[in-house]
Amino acid sequence: MSLLQVENLSHTFPDKKLYENASFDLYKGEHMGVVGQNGAGKSTLIKILTGEVIPDKGVIHWQPNLNIGHLDQHAKVNGHYSIYDYLCTAFASLFEMEAKMTQLYEESAVSGDNNQLMQAVAYQEQLEANDFYLIDSKIQKIASGLGIDAIGLDRIIQELSGGQRAKVILAKLLLEQPNVLLLDEPTNFLDKEHVEWLAEFLLSFKGAFIVVSHDDAFLEKISSCICNIELGTVKKYHGTYSDFVRQKEHLQEDYIRQYRTQQRQIEKTEEYIRKNIAGVNSKIAKGRRKQLDRVERMAPPTFTQKPTIHFQELSLQAQTVLTVNGLEVGYDVSLLPKLNFSVAGGEKLVITGFNGIGKSTLLKTLVGVIPKIAGSFRFSEQIKMGYYEQDAKWENGSQTPIQIISDAYPRMNKREIFGHLAQCGVKDKHVTQEIQSLSGGEQAKVRLCRLVLSPCNFLILDEPTNHLDADAKEALQQALVAFEGSVILVSHEASFYRDLADRIFNIEI
């Protein structure tokens, strides 16, 4: 019997159809990865499964009495808790049982009531059976695996960055050991070593899980099946991620053949109708038009339209383009030891280090968003910088992508803007929507478009692959390889930066 049955699922947004009559099952112990292009409906599917979004049609049936754990990075958390105290709430029922046990032991010692004593003993046996006395070691193991111990378990949650907070919420979820895990992009706020640890944890997880991710290597390690959201369908493939890719390529080739055959048949029929609708064969032509109206038309194969990203480069002759001496970065206090490094002309420097250590703060200091605490840094006078911020906020969320690019480049006409957005993978139907209504990946592509149109010779990029689908990620990787200027890249995806990095600078406290 399946843990989850999804039957005839249909859901439509005002501008697009996400799924139509989609069905799939999740079975006990199954490890499912969910993939699809940006905006296909991956996060919406998770929201439907949790009941946060009600679908237009279809049945979502969970097996009764399941404990379902959902990674909600925006969940309300008591900010006054320390990290340790918050993680302890994963065992709240056991701590309540311990309090009852202690009270019963104390009362039985005074009253001599044997029934109270026996109840206390029963509670103690339950606590031991649930490894209550190993809670500290469990917390330490998860905290170490996700890099939370480096933050400090005594840190107050309201002091944490967004990435650190999300990591703590994930840790609590893993400690709870639910029957089913629902995780939406869990690697976006994790560094390489922590992604590897999470993969190993999920591999040994005895329950089932559904994980949305754009990290191919991560999915390859953890998945026993893949659900692909494409062309309004949700299709389940059995096997690893690489097995899915091979199967999908064959199916895509077949789909393209069928689509082209149907298009030729439609064009042939329409041509016949145009020529004969008013002639002696009018009755036949009208009959064919009725037949054509009843044809279920295949959606255009969007997977043939891949992004092509090209940065507008300015020449760069300087041998050293950035020099950093004794630089201290932070807000009230320095987050890192004094930094000393330089970047050569044309060099691609990748900065790594655990989440929350201060990589984004370093980049914000270099681009002038926040002031330095001490030390110095100097860019060459030739430098024209392009900066991609990890989680930039839109000044006006009701603007459309066309308006955003038009405001940044007012001399461009609409046709040119459409073309540039399309090259970055933004679909035509999304360019006139409010930016705040688009998925994280679609918004990231708009920000990339704004960046690539700005002539530069030094790129500073903070986790640019977060939220990007595989095609957009590949296009960005190729663009960075081709870019002849200097690059500072913060990324947790080794598979993305491995072939383009000239040097890797691992920041450690």
N, C-alpha and C positions, 0 to 999 in steps of 0.2 A: 504493500500500500504506500502511496506517495505521501510525503510530508506536505506538499503544496500542489494543488491543481489550479492551473490558469486555463480557463476555457472561453473561447470566442471573445477575447479581449479586444475592444475597440475604444480608441480615445483620440479626440481631435482638438487641436488648438484653433483659434480663429483663423490662423494663416496656414495651417498644415495638418495633415493626418499623420498621427504617430503610428498607430497600429490599427489593423482591421482584421477581426476574427482570428486573432493570434492565440495559440494554445501551446502550453508546455507543462511539464511536471518537474518537481524536484523530489528526489528519493533520498532515503536515509543514507547518510554518509557521503552524499554526492557533493563534489566541490565544483561549483559552477562559476565561470567567468562570464561577464556580460560586456560585449563590445559593440561598436557602431560609430559612425561618424558623429562629429559634434552636432548637437541638436536633434539626433535621431530619437531621443526619448529614454535614455538609459537611467538618468536620475529620476525622471518621472515614473519609470517602472518601479523603482525602489519605493517611491512615495505611494504608489498604488498598492504595493504589497503590504506596506505598513498601515494603510488606511488613511494616510494624510491627504491623498487625492482620490476622489471617487471617479471611476472610469465611466465613459458614456454607456458602455455595454460590456457584458461579460461577467464571469463568476471567478472570484478569488476564494479558494477554499483551502484553509489551513487545517491540518489534523488537530483535533481537540487537545487541549492541555499542553500545547507546545510552549516552551519558553523561547521567545524570539528576541534576539539582541540586535538593535539597530544603531549603527554609528551615526549619530547626529552631532556634527561638529558645532552646531549652533544651539545645542541644548542648554537650558538654564541650569546653572551650577552656582551653588553658594560660594561666592567669591571670597568669603572670609575663612573658608576651610584651608588647611594646609594640604599639600598634595597627598601626604600620607593619610590624613583623616578622610579625604575624599575617596581614596582608593579603598579604605576600610569599609565604606558604605556598600561595596560590592558584597560584603558578608553581613549585612545589617541583621538579617534574621538569626544568624548564629550568635551575634553579640547580644541580641535580645534574649536568646535562649541561655546564654552564659549568665546574664543578669538574673534571670529567673532561678537558675540553678544555685547561684550564690545566695540569693535570698532564702531559698528553701533550706539550704544547708544551715544558714544562720538561725532560721526559725526552728528547725528541728533540734538544733543543739540546745535551744532554750526550752522548748516544749516537750521534747522527747517523743514527738509524733513520728512513728515509724513510717506512716504513709508519705509524709513530707520527705523523709530521708530517701525512700525508694524512688519517689518522683525525681528528686535531685540526682540520684544515681542514673536514672533513665536518661535524663537530660545530658549528663556527662558522657554516657555511652554514645548518644547521638552526635555530640560535639566531636568526640574522637573519631567516629565513623566518617565524619565530614571534614577531617583534617583541620579542625579549628586551631589546634596548637601549632600548625605549620603556616598560618596565615602570613606571618612576617616574612618567612622565606619565600612564599608565593609572590608577595608584593615585591620583594627585592628582585626576584628572578624576572618578572615582567618589566619592572622599572629599569633594570640593567639592560634588558634586551631592546627596549625602545629608547634608551638614552635618557630616561627621566632622572636616574640617579645623579647624572652629571649636573642637572638643574638644581637638585637638592630637594629631598622629600619634605623638608620643613618649609619650603617656599610657599607663600600664600597665593592662591589661584588667581586672584584679581591682579597680581603683579606679573602674570605670565603673558607672553606674546600669543597671538592667535594660533600659531603653529604649535607652541608648547601646550597650550590649553587643549587643542585637538588631540595631541598625543596622550595627554592625561585621560581624556574621555575614552580614547581607544583602549588604554591600559585597564580602566575599570571594566569595560565591556568584556575584555579577554579574561579578566579575573572571575567574572560572573559565570563563565562557561555555559552559555545558553545552548539549547538544542539546535538552534539555527542562527547563524550570523548573517546580517545584511550590511555590507560595507560598500560605501560609495567613495571611490578614489582614496583609499586609505594610505597610499604611498606618497601623496602630494606633499605631506608635511614631514616625511621621514628621509633620513640620509641613507646612503648606500648600505652601510653595515646594518642599519635598523630595518631596511627593506628586506635584506637577506634573513635577518632574525625572524621577521614577521612571516616570511615565506616558509621557514622551517616550522614555526609554530602552527601555521595553518595546515601544513602537510600532515602534522601529527594530530590535528584537531579531530576528535571522534564524531562530532556532530556534522551537520551539513552547513554549507554557506553559499551565499551569492555575493560575488565581488565585482563591482564595476571598476575597470581600470584601463588606462591607456599604456601601461607599462608592459610591453610584450614579454620581456624576460621574466617578469614577476608572474604573469599569467601562465607562462610555459611551465614554471615550477609548481604552481599550486592547483592547476585546474585538471579535473577529470572530464569535464564537458564545457562547451562554450555555447552561450546564447548570443546570436548575432541579430541586431536590430537594423533592418535595412529594407527600404522600399515598402514600408508599412507592414512588414511582417516581423515576427520573432521566431527565428529558426534555431533549433537546438542541434548541436553537433556533438557526437561522443568522441572522446579522446583528448589529447593535449592541444595546446594552442597551435602548435605547428601542424598537427593533423587537421585542425580546422582550416588553417590557411590553405593547405593543399586542396581540401574538399571545396572550399569557397571559390578558389580560382577556376576549378572545373565548372562549378555551377554558374559562375559569372559569365564564362565563355558561352555556355549553353543559353543563358538568359539573353545575352547580347544577340546571339543568332536568332532566337525566337522573337525578340523585340524588332529586329530589322526585318524579319520575314513578315511580321504583322504590319509594320509600317508600310512596306511595299504593297501589301494586299489592300490596306486602307487607301493609299494613294491611288492605286489602280481602280478601286471601286469609286472613289470620289471623282476621278477623271471621267469614268463612264457616266456617272450621274450628271455631271456638268454638261456633257455632250448630248445627253439624251433626255433630260428632264422635260424639255419642251417639244420633243419630236415625236415620231411615230412609236418610239420605244418608251414613251413617258411612263406607262404603267409598270414596265420592268424596272425603270430607273427609280420610281417611287418605292417599289418593293425592296430594291437593294438599299435604299436609304433607310428604310425601317430596319432591315437586317443590320446595317452598319450602326444604327443607334443602339442596338441591343448588344453589340460587341463589348466585352469587358476589356478595356484598353490597358495594356501593360504600362507601368510607370517607366519614364526614361531612366536608363541605367546611370545613376549619378556617380557610380564608382569609376566611370571612365573620365570624370572631370577632376583631375588631381591638381592641387595648388602648385604654383611655380613662383618661388620667392626670390627676388633679386634686390640686394641693397644698392642704393645709389652712392657710389664711392667717390671720395675726394682723394687726390694724390697725397702721399705721405713719404717725405724724405728723411725725417729725423731718425737717428739711430736709437735714441732713448726717448720715449714719449711720455713716460710717467715715472717719477721718482718719489718714493715714500720713505721718510726718515723719522723714526721714533714716534709714529702716529698712534695716538690713543683715541678710540671712538666709543661713543656711548651717549647716554642722556644725562643723568645726574652724576654717574660714576662711570669709569672706564669698564667696558665689557671684556676687553682683550688686553693681553700684554702689549708692549710697544711693538709696532709693526715696522719692518724694514724690508722693502722689496722694490723692484723696478720692472717696467714693462718695455720691451724693445719694439721698434717699429715693425709692424706686421706680425707680432707675436700674439698667439692665442693662449691666454692664461686662464686655467680653470681653478676656481676656488672651492674647496670642499671643507667639511667640518660638520659636527653634529648640529642638528636643528636647534636654533635658539642661541647659538654661541655668539652670534653677532655679524654674520656674513652680510645680511641685508643692511645692517647698520653701517658697515664699512662702505658698501656701495652708495648708500644715501649720503654719507659724508663726502665721498669723492665727487659726487655730482652736485654737491652744495645744498641738498635738501635739509640736512641738519649740520650744525657746526661741529668742528673737531673739539676734542677736550684738550689735547696737547700734541706736540710734534708738528710735522709739516708734510705736505705733499705738493708736487709741482708737475703740471702738465706742460708739454711742449707748446709753444705758441702756434704751431701748425694745427693743433688738434681742434676738430669739430666733432662734438660728441653726440652719440645716439644712445638713449637710455630707455630700457624696458624694465618697469617696476613690477614686482611680483604680484601685488594685489592693489592695483591702482583703483581709485574711486572715480566714477564719472561725475563731472561738475553738474551735469544735467541729465539725469537718467531717462528723461522723456525724449531726448534727441534720438534721431535715427542714425545708422552708420553713415548714410550719405551726408547728413548735416554735420556730423563730427569731422569727416574728412574735408568737407567743404569749408568749415570754419578754420581748419588748420592750413588748407591750401586753397584760398579763395579764387585763384586764377584758373583753377580746373573747372571744366564743364562737367555736367552730369554723366555724360558718356564716358569720359576719362575716369571719373570716380568709380563708376560701375565696373569698368575694366580692371582697375587696380584692386578693388575689393574682391572681384572674382578670382584674380590671380592668387590672392591670399587665402582662397577657399571659402569666402563668404558667399552663400547662395543668393541668387537674385531675390527670392521671396523674403530674405531677411534684411535686405538693405534699407527697406522702408519701414521696418518695425522699430519700436522703442528699444534702445540698447538694453535697458533694464529687464526687458522681457526675454532676452536671448540667453542661451545657456552659457556656462562659463567658458567653454571652448570657442563658441561663436564670438563672444566678447574679446577673447584673447586674439582672435584673428583680426578683428577690427583694430585693436591696439598695435598688432604687428604691421598692418597696412599703413597706419599713421607713421610708424617708425621707418619702414622701408622707403617711404617717399621723402624722407628728410636726408639730404646729402650729408655724409659723415665719413670720418676715417678712424674713429675709435668707438666701438660698441661696448656698452656696459649692460649686461643682461642678467636679471635676477630670476632664476627658475622659469625660463620662457616656455618650457614644455608642459608645465602644469596645465591640465585640461585639454591639451591639443590631442586630436586623434592621430592615428598612425600616419596618414598621408601628409597632414600638415607638419608633423614632427620631422618626417623625412625631407620635406621641402625646405624646412628651416635648417636642418643639418647640412644639406647640400649648399644652401646659400652661405652658411658660415664657413664652410670649407673653401668656397670660391672667393670669399671676402678677403681682400689683400691688405686691409687695414689691421689695426690692433683690436683685440677683443679681451675683455674680462667677463668670464661667464661663471655664474654660480649655478650649480646643478647637482642633483642627487642621482641622476640617471647616467651611470657609467657607459651604458650602451649608446647613449646619445653623444657624449663628449669624447669617447675613447679615440675615435679616428680623426678628430679635429684639434685636439689639445697638443700644444707644443710643450707646455709645462703645467704641472698640477701643484697647487699650493694648498696644503692641508693645514687649516688653522686649528690649533689646539691650545687650550688654556694651560 
